Amino acid sequence: MRTIKQSDLELISCLHDLVFNNVDIKNILEEAFKDTYKLFNDKEYALPYASINISIDVFNKFLPEKFIGLVKLCRVFILKKGNRYPSYENHRNSIQRLVSYEGKGTIYSKKNNQDTEFEAYPIISPVYGLKTDIINHWNIVPKNIWHYPKAGSAEDWLTVTFHSVTSNDIIDEYSESNS
């Protein structure tokens, strides 16, 4: 079982409540997912994933002051069922906190970049009605750690991802995978 620092647990608990219980935010997320799905309708769009950024100001209106500034970028992300992200990714300067919104999947990540193997961290969405610990719905990837997501085989996987730096400042790096 993965361990989450108490400070991260407090932050993701607050974000979890906003994502799943705040009507205004839920409506914004639903619209963003609809817009993201539209990307797949473009005949020239052949990727198994798509994402759209959401203004972090949407969340900052509701976050306690002690958490403002800890998340500076929000993305909704859809990974088509049965697919994995085609490359490994690394956010050199950003902590990634990801919640499973609909569907289920697995985040594969290295403990540190010296490791050769990726560890699997399955996460599920709260919609399944299971009474599970919040960490079963979230994954945290520290700065500078290689990782990739894989969607479950039954349905598309919709996630909401929070980063600790802005979209202008994030340093995303990609590497070929042997999928």
Phi and psi restraints in degrees (value plus and minus 20) as a CYANA .aco file:
   2 ARG   PHI     -93.6   -53.6
   2 ARG   PSI     132.6   172.6
   3 THR   PHI    -129.6   -89.6
   3 THR   PSI     123.4   163.4
   4 ILE   PHI    -145.5  -105.5
   4 ILE   PSI     110.5   150.5
   5 LYS   PHI     -81.9   -41.9
   5 LYS   PSI     130.2   170.2
   6 GLN   PHI     -77.5   -37.5
   6 GLN   PSI     -59.5   -19.5
   7 SER   PHI     -84.3   -44.3
   7 SER   PSI     -58.8   -18.8
   8 ASP   PHI     -88.8   -48.8
   8 ASP   PSI     -58.7   -18.7
   9 LEU   PHI     -82.1   -42.1
   9 LEU   PSI     -61.2   -21.2
  10 GLU   PHI     -83.3   -43.3
  10 GLU   PSI     -63.2   -23.2
  11 LEU   PHI     -86.2   -46.2
  11 LEU   PSI     -68.9   -28.9
  12 ILE   PHI     -88.7   -48.7
  12 ILE   PSI     -48.7    -8.7
  13 SER   PHI     -83.8   -43.8
  13 SER   PSI     -62.0   -22.0
  14 CYS   PHI     -86.3   -46.3
  14 CYS   PSI     -66.6   -26.6
  15 LEU   PHI     -83.2   -43.2
  15 LEU   PSI     -60.1   -20.1
  16 HIS   PHI     -78.2   -38.2
  16 HIS   PSI     -66.5   -26.5
  17 ASP   PHI     -81.3   -41.3
  17 ASP   PSI     -61.6   -21.6
  18 LEU   PHI     -86.8   -46.8
  18 LEU   PSI     -64.0   -24.0
  19 VAL   PHI     -84.5   -44.5
  19 VAL   PSI     -61.5   -21.5
  20 PHE   PHI    -122.9   -82.9
  20 PHE   PSI     -35.3     4.7
  21 ASN   PHI    -141.7  -101.7
  21 ASN   PSI     -34.6     5.4
  22 ASN   PHI    -109.2   -69.2
  22 ASN   PSI      94.2   134.2
  23 VAL   PHI     -79.9   -39.9
  23 VAL   PSI     -62.4   -22.4
  24 ASP   PHI     -81.3   -41.3
  24 ASP   PSI     -66.9   -26.9
  25 ILE   PHI     -88.5   -48.5
  25 ILE   PSI     -61.9   -21.9
  26 LYS   PHI     -78.2   -38.2
  26 LYS   PSI     -61.8   -21.8
  27 ASN   PHI     -83.8   -43.8
  27 ASN   PSI     -61.8   -21.8
  28 ILE   PHI     -83.5   -43.5
  28 ILE   PSI     -63.2   -23.2
  29 LEU   PHI     -84.0   -44.0
  29 LEU   PSI     -63.0   -23.0
  30 GLU   PHI     -80.4   -40.4
  30 GLU   PSI     -63.7   -23.7
  31 GLU   PHI     -84.4   -44.4
  31 GLU   PSI     -60.3   -20.3
  32 ALA   PHI     -84.1   -44.1
  32 ALA   PSI     -59.3   -19.3
  33 PHE   PHI     -86.6   -46.6
  33 PHE   PSI     -58.2   -18.2
  34 LYS   PHI     -81.3   -41.3
  34 LYS   PSI     -64.8   -24.8
  35 ASP   PHI     -83.9   -43.9
  35 ASP   PSI     -56.9   -16.9
  36 THR   PHI     -86.9   -46.9
  36 THR   PSI     -62.0   -22.0
  37 TYR   PHI     -80.3   -40.3
  37 TYR   PSI     -52.1   -12.1
  38 LYS   PHI     -81.2   -41.2
  38 LYS   PSI     -48.5    -8.5
  39 LEU   PHI     -80.2   -40.2
  39 LEU   PSI     -53.8   -13.8
  40 PHE   PHI     -89.3   -49.3
  40 PHE   PSI     -38.6     1.4
  41 ASN   PHI     -96.8   -56.8
  41 ASN   PSI     -36.6     3.4
  42 ASP   PHI     -89.0   -49.0
  42 ASP   PSI     102.5   142.5
  43 LYS   PHI     -78.1   -38.1
  43 LYS   PSI     -45.2    -5.2
  44 GLU   PHI    -111.7   -71.7
  44 GLU   PSI     -22.9    17.1
  45 TYR   PHI    -111.0   -71.0
  45 TYR   PSI      91.7   131.7
  46 ALA   PHI    -134.6   -94.6
  46 ALA   PSI     -16.5    23.5
  47 LEU   PHI     -98.2   -58.2
  47 LEU   PSI     130.6   170.6
  48 PRO   PHI    -104.3   -64.3
  48 PRO   PSI     -10.6    29.4
  49 TYR   PHI    -163.8  -123.8
  49 TYR   PSI     139.0   179.0
  50 ALA   PHI    -176.6  -136.6
  50 ALA   PSI     132.4   172.4
  51 SER   PHI    -168.0  -128.0
  51 SER   PSI     137.7   177.7
  52 ILE   PHI    -158.7  -118.7
  52 ILE   PSI     119.3   159.3
  53 ASN   PHI    -101.0   -61.0
  53 ASN   PSI     126.2   166.2
  54 ILE   PHI    -138.7   -98.7
  54 ILE   PSI     120.4   160.4
  55 SER   PHI     -78.7   -38.7
  55 SER   PSI     109.9   149.9
  56 ILE   PHI     -88.8   -48.8
  56 ILE   PSI     -37.9     2.1
  57 ASP   PHI     -78.8   -38.8
  57 ASP   PSI     -49.3    -9.3
  58 VAL   PHI     -76.6   -36.6
  58 VAL   PSI     -60.6   -20.6
  59 PHE   PHI    -104.5   -64.5
  59 PHE   PSI     -57.9   -17.9
  60 ASN   PHI     -79.7   -39.7
  60 ASN   PSI     -46.5    -6.5
  61 LYS   PHI     -82.4   -42.4
  61 LYS   PSI     -47.2    -7.2
  62 PHE   PHI    -132.7   -92.7
  62 PHE   PSI     -34.2     5.8
  63 LEU   PHI     -92.7   -52.7
  63 LEU   PSI     121.3   161.3
  64 PRO   PHI     -80.2   -40.2
  64 PRO   PSI     128.9   168.9
  65 GLU   PHI     -73.8   -33.8
  65 GLU   PSI     -55.5   -15.5
  66 LYS   PHI     -85.6   -45.6
  66 LYS   PSI     -36.8     3.2
  67 PHE   PHI    -120.8   -80.8
  67 PHE   PSI     -34.6     5.4
  68 ILE   PHI     -85.3   -45.3
  68 ILE   PSI     111.2   151.2
  69 GLY   PHI      79.1   119.1
  69 GLY   PSI     -36.9     3.1
  70 LEU   PHI    -101.4   -61.4
  70 LEU   PSI     -46.0    -6.0
  71 VAL   PHI    -143.5  -103.5
  71 VAL   PSI     107.5   147.5
  72 LYS   PHI    -145.8  -105.8
  72 LYS   PSI     -21.4    18.6
  73 LEU   PHI    -168.6  -128.6
  73 LEU   PSI     115.7   155.7
  74 CYS   PHI    -147.4  -107.4
  74 CYS   PSI     113.3   153.3
  75 ARG   PHI    -149.8  -109.8
  75 ARG   PSI     116.9   156.9
  76 VAL   PHI    -113.3   -73.3
  76 VAL   PSI     123.6   163.6
  77 PHE   PHI    -159.7  -119.7
  77 PHE   PSI     112.9   152.9
  78 ILE   PHI    -139.5   -99.5
  78 ILE   PSI     109.3   149.3
  79 LEU   PHI    -140.0  -100.0
  79 LEU   PSI     100.7   140.7
  80 LYS   PHI     -81.9   -41.9
  80 LYS   PSI     126.6   166.6
  81 LYS   PHI     -73.9   -33.9
  81 LYS   PSI     119.4   159.4
  82 GLY   PHI      56.1    96.1
  82 GLY   PSI     -21.9    18.1
  83 ASN   PHI    -120.4   -80.4
  83 ASN   PSI     139.8   179.8
  84 ARG   PHI    -143.0  -103.0
  84 ARG   PSI     138.2   178.2
  85 TYR   PHI     -82.3   -42.3
  85 TYR   PSI     112.4   152.4
  86 PRO   PHI     -91.2   -51.2
  86 PRO   PSI     -30.8     9.2
  87 SER   PHI    -157.6  -117.6
  87 SER   PSI     145.5   185.5
  88 TYR   PHI     -98.1   -58.1
  88 TYR   PSI     128.6   168.6
  89 GLU   PHI    -150.1  -110.1
  89 GLU   PSI     135.3   175.3
  90 ASN   PHI    -165.7  -125.7
  90 ASN   PSI     107.5   147.5
  91 HIS   PHI    -121.9   -81.9
  91 HIS   PSI      75.5   115.5
  92 ARG   PHI     -73.3   -33.3
  92 ARG   PSI     -55.9   -15.9
  93 ASN   PHI    -144.7  -104.7
  93 ASN   PSI      -0.7    39.3
  94 SER   PHI    -158.1  -118.1
  94 SER   PSI     118.1   158.1
  95 ILE   PHI    -102.1   -62.1
  95 ILE   PSI     112.3   152.3
  96 GLN   PHI    -126.7   -86.7
  96 GLN   PSI     104.2   144.2
  97 ARG   PHI    -136.9   -96.9
  97 ARG   PSI      98.6   138.6
  98 LEU   PHI    -143.6  -103.6
  98 LEU   PSI     113.5   153.5
  99 VAL   PHI    -136.4   -96.4
  99 VAL   PSI     118.7   158.7
 100 SER   PHI     -98.3   -58.3
 100 SER   PSI      97.3   137.3
 101 TYR   PHI    -111.1   -71.1
 101 TYR   PSI     -68.3   -28.3
 102 GLU   PHI    -163.1  -123.1
 102 GLU   PSI     123.6   163.6
 103 GLY   PHI      65.1   105.1
 103 GLY   PSI    -186.2  -146.2
 104 LYS   PHI    -168.7  -128.7
 104 LYS   PSI     139.5   179.5
 105 GLY   PHI    -188.7  -148.7
 105 GLY   PSI    -188.6  -148.6
 106 THR   PHI    -156.1  -116.1
 106 THR   PSI     115.9   155.9
 107 ILE   PHI    -119.9   -79.9
 107 ILE   PSI     105.4   145.4
 108 TYR   PHI    -122.1   -82.1
 108 TYR   PSI     105.6   145.6
 109 SER   PHI    -165.4  -125.4
 109 SER   PSI     137.9   177.9
 110 LYS   PHI    -108.7   -68.7
 110 LYS   PSI     128.5   168.5
 111 LYS   PHI     -87.5   -47.5
 111 LYS   PSI     -61.7   -21.7
 112 ASN   PHI    -168.4  -128.4
 112 ASN   PSI     147.3   187.3
 113 ASN   PHI     -99.1   -59.1
 113 ASN   PSI     -14.9    25.1
 114 GLN   PHI    -107.4   -67.4
 114 GLN   PSI     -41.1    -1.1
 115 ASP   PHI     -86.4   -46.4
 115 ASP   PSI     130.9   170.9
 116 THR   PHI    -120.0   -80.0
 116 THR   PSI     -40.6    -0.6
 117 GLU   PHI    -123.7   -83.7
 117 GLU   PSI     127.9   167.9
 118 PHE   PHI    -116.1   -76.1
 118 PHE   PSI     118.7   158.7
 119 GLU   PHI    -115.7   -75.7
 119 GLU   PSI     122.9   162.9
 120 ALA   PHI    -113.1   -73.1
 120 ALA   PSI     111.7   151.7
 121 TYR   PHI    -145.7  -105.7
 121 TYR   PSI      69.6   109.6
 122 PRO   PHI     -87.1   -47.1
 122 PRO   PSI     119.3   159.3
 123 ILE   PHI    -155.4  -115.4
 123 ILE   PSI     128.1   168.1
 124 ILE   PHI    -145.8  -105.8
 124 ILE   PSI     142.7   182.7
 125 SER   PHI    -108.1   -68.1
 125 SER   PSI     128.8   168.8
 126 PRO   PHI     -84.5   -44.5
 126 PRO   PSI     -37.0     3.0
 127 VAL   PHI     -82.0   -42.0
 127 VAL   PSI     -36.9     3.1
 128 TYR   PHI     -91.7   -51.7
 128 TYR   PSI     -26.7    13.3
 129 GLY   PHI      53.6    93.6
 129 GLY   PSI     -14.0    26.0
 130 LEU   PHI     -94.3   -54.3
 130 LEU   PSI     118.3   158.3
 131 LYS   PHI    -104.9   -64.9
 131 LYS   PSI      68.0   108.0
 132 THR   PHI    -142.0  -102.0
 132 THR   PSI     142.2   182.2
 133 ASP   PHI     -84.9   -44.9
 133 ASP   PSI     126.8   166.8
 134 ILE   PHI     -75.8   -35.8
 134 ILE   PSI     -50.5   -10.5
 135 ILE   PHI     -88.2   -48.2
 135 ILE   PSI     -33.0     7.0
 136 ASN   PHI     -95.4   -55.4
 136 ASN   PSI     -32.1     7.9
 137 HIS   PHI    -125.8   -85.8
 137 HIS   PSI     -31.3     8.7
 138 TRP   PHI    -142.1  -102.1
 138 TRP   PSI     135.2   175.2
 139 ASN   PHI    -158.6  -118.6
 139 ASN   PSI     118.7   158.7
 140 ILE   PHI    -140.6  -100.6
 140 ILE   PSI     103.1   143.1
 141 VAL   PHI    -129.9   -89.9
 141 VAL   PSI      96.3   136.3
 142 PRO   PHI     -83.0   -43.0
 142 PRO   PSI     147.3   187.3
 143 LYS   PHI     -75.1   -35.1
 143 LYS   PSI     124.4   164.4
 144 ASN   PHI      43.5    83.5
 144 ASN   PSI      17.0    57.0
 145 ILE   PHI    -142.3  -102.3
 145 ILE   PSI     108.3   148.3
 146 TRP   PHI     -91.0   -51.0
 146 TRP   PSI     119.4   159.4
 147 HIS   PHI    -180.7  -140.7
 147 HIS   PSI     148.3   188.3
 148 TYR   PHI    -180.1  -140.1
 148 TYR   PSI     130.2   170.2
 149 PRO   PHI    -119.2   -79.2
 149 PRO   PSI     134.2   174.2
 150 LYS   PHI    -157.4  -117.4
 150 LYS   PSI     106.9   146.9
 151 ALA   PHI     -98.9   -58.9
 151 ALA   PSI     131.0   171.0
 152 GLY   PHI     -85.2   -45.2
 152 GLY   PSI     147.1   187.1
 153 SER   PHI    -105.1   -65.1
 153 SER   PSI     -33.2     6.8
 154 ALA   PHI    -106.7   -66.7
 154 ALA   PSI     -50.0   -10.0
 155 GLU   PHI    -179.2  -139.2
 155 GLU   PSI     142.9   182.9
 156 ASP   PHI     -80.7   -40.7
 156 ASP   PSI     131.1   171.1
 157 TRP   PHI    -128.9   -88.9
 157 TRP   PSI      98.5   138.5
 158 LEU   PHI    -126.7   -86.7
 158 LEU   PSI     107.3   147.3
 159 THR   PHI    -151.2  -111.2
 159 THR   PSI     138.1   178.1
 160 VAL   PHI    -139.1   -99.1
 160 VAL   PSI     104.7   144.7
 161 THR   PHI    -136.7   -96.7
 161 THR   PSI     114.8   154.8
 162 PHE   PHI    -136.5   -96.5
 162 PHE   PSI     112.6   152.6
 163 HIS   PHI    -137.0   -97.0
 163 HIS   PSI     134.8   174.8
 164 SER   PHI    -106.6   -66.6
 164 SER   PSI     -21.5    18.5
 165 VAL   PHI    -150.0  -110.0
 165 VAL   PSI     144.2   184.2
 166 THR   PHI     -94.3   -54.3
 166 THR   PSI     146.5   186.5
 167 SER   PHI     -84.3   -44.3
 167 SER   PSI     -48.4    -8.4
 168 ASN   PHI     -95.2   -55.2
 168 ASN   PSI     -45.6    -5.6
 169 ASP   PHI    -120.9   -80.9
 169 ASP   PSI     -37.1     2.9
 170 ILE   PHI     -85.4   -45.4
 170 ILE   PSI     116.9   156.9
 171 ILE   PHI    -128.5   -88.5
 171 ILE   PSI      78.1   118.1
 172 ASP   PHI    -113.5   -73.5
 172 ASP   PSI     115.2   155.2
 173 GLU   PHI    -148.2  -108.2
 173 GLU   PSI     123.0   163.0
 174 TYR   PHI    -148.9  -108.9
 174 TYR   PSI     127.6   167.6
 175 SER   PHI    -157.8  -117.8
 175 SER   PSI     126.1   166.1
 176 GLU   PHI     -80.7   -40.7
 176 GLU   PSI     120.6   160.6
 177 SER   PHI    -131.5   -91.5
 177 SER   PSI     145.0   185.0
 178 ASN   PHI    -124.9   -84.9
 178 ASN   PSI      36.1    76.1
